[in-house]
Each structure stands twice: as structure tokens, then as C-alpha cells.
Amino acid sequence: MTTGYFIDFLVFWGVWLLVPLLIDGLTTLVTLAGVLVMRVRRRRRQRALVYEPFISIVVPVYNSSRTLEACLRSIAAQDYPHHAMEVILINNGSTDNSFDIFVRLKMELDLPLSWHSIMNQGKAWALNAGIYLSHGLYIFNVDSDVVLAPDAIRRVVEVMEAELDLAAVTGAIQVLPPPPDASITARLLAECEFFEYLTAFHVGREQQTLLQNLYTLSGAFSVFRREVLLQTFLYSQETVTEDTDLTLEIYERFSHLRVGCISEAIVYVHAIESLSALYAQRVRWQRGQLEVSARHKPLMRRSMWRPRGLSLSRILLVDHTLAFPRLVWTFLLPILALFGYPLSVIVQAGLALYGFYLLVDLFWTVVAWIGAGHIARWRMKHLWWLLPLMPAYRMLIFWFRLSGFLHALAEPGTWRVQEPIQQMRSGWRDLRRRMRLDW
């Protein structure tokens, strides 16, 4: 092997293999170190509550008969005193028996429940109505399909009482196990989603809290100081991600306050039902990211080189520009065979990249394990065999998000998204129609 050939070999494969090491590898090391530091600092700061401030829990209801009872029972099971809370249910056009469930539970549970119906449909309308009806020092917005851990509310109040510069927070979202009758595909997706959420909230959101750049207060469970929330425009109907829009508005209006994640406050959401539902969800999230970025131009103009603070340009750079190497790996690795590269070398390079991303997932999972509760740890121990599938799952999510980016460029914002196979068929039919018209 000549010296020139050896240098060319190192340069070529160095680009393929060192780029992910530099981008994703260094990001992982910085993130994990920051999370461990933040956990130590929060433990030193946190104190037991001297008194329990009055809180309001707003639950938007729309055809929630399947999940509403579990949600309300989890609120009733909180170790926070019931006399210091109010639970406001806002019905926005339900046509099922959600109200009957409310009536039965109001008589059964020792919980201050109230029911209000509004004319306008939409989650944003329901949340805003509940906020105006609330009286609490802290306002909890809780989805009707969410189940709270017994200490979730107390954990939030403890931290916000100790850290007075926290304007709003979200809890750690964990995915419930799939139902027993779920298909094999649905079960695999649900368990992969469990690991994804676990690392996202118990690692990613904690690191974002440390660097003061948390991007979204989760719509499933978010908490606001009353005096902060009422100085905003509340939830907007002009975007499909109203929770992100409100988060960014708080950053703009209250530069001296923080937004964060309290990973000790755990809430559970139901697993995604199918691949098409997962696709629709991620397309909507990605489209919403671009919509709210256009709505908050001051945050777009912030320098992306600041180590702390939210910068939308940096988020878009990481999510889109730095994601293009994955496009290259996906398409060009197979094409290298046409340029004379041995198939064995191409396969080895692909396996090396996959092994690297598996190692990254293992690091994230270990740190998430340290911060997760005993229930999550039990599931992690029984699902260890799923970890080798996580790099493939994350690549699938990346392609779904890229589709959302393309949707945002080509179509108006909407909640309705076709499943990927149906979308390909529609595109093929449209192409054939255009070709016939051209002829």
C-alpha cells in the first residue's frame, strides 16, 4: 500500500467515521457531564415544603372517556393535600360519556372537581379558559390521558418554592407499557418510545435546564407561576405546537427567569398506537418547530455561539444542517459499491457507525437509569435486549422529522397527516396525473 493511497484512505473514511464522533460523540459527553452536575446541585438546594401553596390543575377534555378516570384517580392519589388544590375540567365539544365519568368520580373521590363547557373546540381554547377560571399560585396543565406518579405535584412545588427564578417547568414524561392485545409491531414501537422518552427527559431535558435552553414545556404536563402566565398571550391557535409557542414567549418576555424540567416529577403517557400515528406525531412536531421559529424572530436573532440561553438558530442548525451527514450515510454508503469499493469494506463501515450510535445510546441509558425511578428501572432491566434496536429506531424518527420539515415548506399547517405509505401512493398518482397532462 503506497503512502498516497494510505492517506487517501484515512481522509475518506475519516470523514465518514470521525464526523459522527465529533458531532454526536462530543455532544454526548458534554450532555452527560452537565446532567450529573445539575443533579448534584439540585439535591443540595432542594428543601421540604414549609407550607403547601394553593394550586390549580387544568384538564382539557375532548372525548376522553377511555382515559379520564385513570387521570383523575392519579390526581386524587397525590400526596399533596386536596384542600390546597382545585381541579378544573374544560370540555370543548365532547360527544362521548366523559361527563358521566366526571359526575361519578365527583361523588366518589374526595377531590375538588369542577366541569365547564366551552363553545370553541381546540386544546388551546380549553387551556386558556381553564387558566382564566383558576385561582392557584401555580397552574398545572395536565392532559386527560396522563397518569401522574403519586408524588409528582409535590415534587414540582418543592423545586419551584426553592428556586424562585423558575417561571415554568415540565415534568419527566414516561411511556406506559403497551396493552396486552397490541401487535408485535406496536409493542416494539411502544418499548422503543419508552427508551426514547426516558433518555430525552432524564438526560436531554435536564441538560437543557442546566444551560437554560429548554425548548418545549410538554403539553402533557406543564406548570406555571400564575403571575408569569397571566402576563403572556397564553396558548395560541396559530400553530400546531401551542406548548412550544408559549415556552418561547416566556423566554422573550422574562429574560431574567428560567424555564426547566423537574425530572423527579414523573408522569405517564400512553404509548403510540401505530407506525402511522408515530409518523403523524413527529411530522406535526417538526412542522411546529419551524412555525414557532418564524413567530419568534427575536429568539432567532440571538447568537448561536452563546453557551447558555435559548437560540433558535442553534436549534435549527443542530436539527437540520448538522443532520445532513445522516442523509449522506444513508444514500451514499450503498452507492460506493458502484465506485469499486469492496462490499465487505462498505458493510464494515456501516457496522462501525451503527456500533458507535449503539454506544451513544448505552451511555444515555446508563445516565437515565441513575435518575429514573424504580418502576422505570424495572422495565429497563426487562427490556435490555431492545437497546441494539435503538439506533435504527432513532434513524427512523430522523426521517419522520425530515418529512415534517419538507411538509412545513410545501403545505399549510394542519393536524392531519397521511401515513407514509399512503403519502407515497398519493404522490405517485399525482406524478402520473401531471405527466399525462404534459403529454
JOFEN-V614498 format. One line per field, one symbol per residue. psi: psi as a letter, one per 40 degrees, with the letter a starting at -180 (. if undefined). Layout:
psi = ???
This chain:
psi = hiddddddddddddddddddddcddddddddddddddddddddddhiihdihihihhhhhhhffddedddddddddeiehhdefiihhhhhgfieafdddddddddddighgiihhiidhihddddddddddeieidhhhhhieeihhidedddddddddddgeehdiiiahhihiiiideiiddddddddddddddddddecdddddddeffhdhhhddhihihddddeeieahieeiegddddddddddddgeeiihahgeehhihiiiididdddddddddddddddddddegddddeiheehdiihhddddddddcdeeddddddddddddddeeehiddddddddddddddddddddddddddddeiiddddddddefdeedeedddddddddddddddddddddiihiehhiiddddddddddddddddddd.
